Amino acid sequence: MKISKFNTSIKNATLKNSKTLILLIFSIAAGFFGGYAAVKSTQPVNSLMNASNETKQQIVSTEEEVFSSIAKDVGESVVSIDVTGVTQTTNFFGYTNNIQQQAAGTGVIVSDSVIVTNKHVVPAGTSSVTVTLADGTVLDASVLARDPRNDVAFIKISDTKGKTLKPARFGDSSQIQVGQKVLAIGNALGQFQNTVTSGIISGYGRSITAGDNGGSEDLTNLIQTDAAINEGNSGGPLVDLSGEVIGINTAITSSSTGQSLGFSIPINDIKSQISSVLQKGIIERPYLGVRYRQIDDRFAYVYNLPVKSGAYLPPSQDGQSSVISGSPAEKAGLKEKDIITKIDDQQIDDKNDVVSVLGKYQVGDTITLTVMRDGKEIKISVTLGTTPAQ
């Protein structure tokens, strides 16, 4: 299903009713920090059914306190982003017009001056960026880096005016569970700063195609949530009940029935980009150099594979090899029909694909791959390179 990208922050925009699902890319500003005493609100079903009214009320009250504490503390690491830019349109007669547009989104503080957000929040043609802190302070910023392969960008505040920015605390998205409760914080509709919504993780490993008039973009390995995501929320965090950021909200689908699905980029997928930007001021993505098919039970059955999870490197198709020529993978000796089952000690499965696991490493790191080849398990050492520019 191809889903339309939505430039999430045109102020005063109204959503048109639609009978079909439309993917809207939104800015959900939520920087999540702090160490909270994570309170388990998901008690065993039987225990809850048999619990007294007083016990049930205590559970609800405790959950409310946790939500309130997270919203207050993490909200200090969430900013609203206002963008002015110029887009070009071509009319019926072929004349090009420059149109100035204003948009709004959300961001998460990652250092004393750097903020992570979505790439579509600060698109090509952005001419000015301002950031509003949780206390209402407005600061000038500029685009520092935009990831060509993912919906991620970084902006840098020019002058903090003596303000101390509170970086968010990042969690481990490989540990998420379906049904786990989460919060989203963002600049809803580009007007309502630090709006908080709650929901659960509905799924993970989702793939969608998001597009607008400027083209389309494939987004993979996304977290799916039913936490309400609104226009202006793109770039904000998805937070667990420990107050840790586990995802950056990037898109939603919505329909005329009011039903919607939200999608977030797992934080593990962009940890290496955050590190490289903070250290070098540029985005460097670790590069293995393989094209793979994530294995599930059905795929393993159809192709009679010896394992039910992992990354399968299929035979060449349309002249494209699954092991890219000149890549670290080729140099290390990976071959078509190999199955990568582990990277170091991390199992490759439906929650942790190759891209997600590699996101925790840096360019130049040496990793050990556990590979199934011809029914035998072997170990292959690979030094990661830098992802080539597109």
Secondary structure, 3 states (H helix, E strand, C coil): CEEECCCCCECCCCCCCCCCCEEECCCCCCCCCCCCCCCCCCCCHHHHHHCCHHHHHHHHHHHHHHHHHHHHHHHHHEEEEEEEEEEEEECCCCCEEEEEEEEEEEEEECCCCEEEECHHHCCCCEEEEEEECCCCCEEEEEEEEECCCCCCEEEEECCCCCCCCCCCCECCHHHCCCCCEEEEEEEECCCEEEEEEEEEEEEEEEEEEEEECCEEEEEEEEEEECCCCCCCCCCCEEECCCCCEEEEEEEEEECCCCCEEEEEEEHHHHHHHHHHHHHHCCCCCEECCECCEEECHHHHHHCCCCCCCEEECCCCECCECCECCCCHHHHHCCCCCCEEEEECCEECCCCCCHHHHHCCCCCCCEEEEEEEECCEEEEEEEECEECCCC
